[in-house]
Amino acid sequence: MLAAALVGLNPVLLHFAGDALDVTLAITLLLCGLYFLWGVERPRPAASSLCLALAGLCRPQLLSLLLLPLLSRGRRAAPRATGLWP
């Protein structure tokens, strides 16, 4: 009980819990955007775009993490490409 109270009253944790630009929110939106793009039977590009745009507004540096899966997926999806990714 005491440990929970000490952790719950930690000023750093309280700051990040109420921070509008918290990285947890940005990662959640990024994962939701990827889920709407790849995790469903029928992709939902509008929902994916909205989630990815909001993730980019929260933490712009997360958009660089999005490049690796997109580029690797593009390579597998178009094996007949002439070396240039669209």
Secondary structure, DSSP 8 states (H G I E B T S, - for coil): -HHHHHHHT-HHHHHHHH-TT-HHHHHHHHHHHHIIIIISSS--HHHHHHHHHHHHHH-GGGHHHHHHHHHHHHHHH-TTS-S---
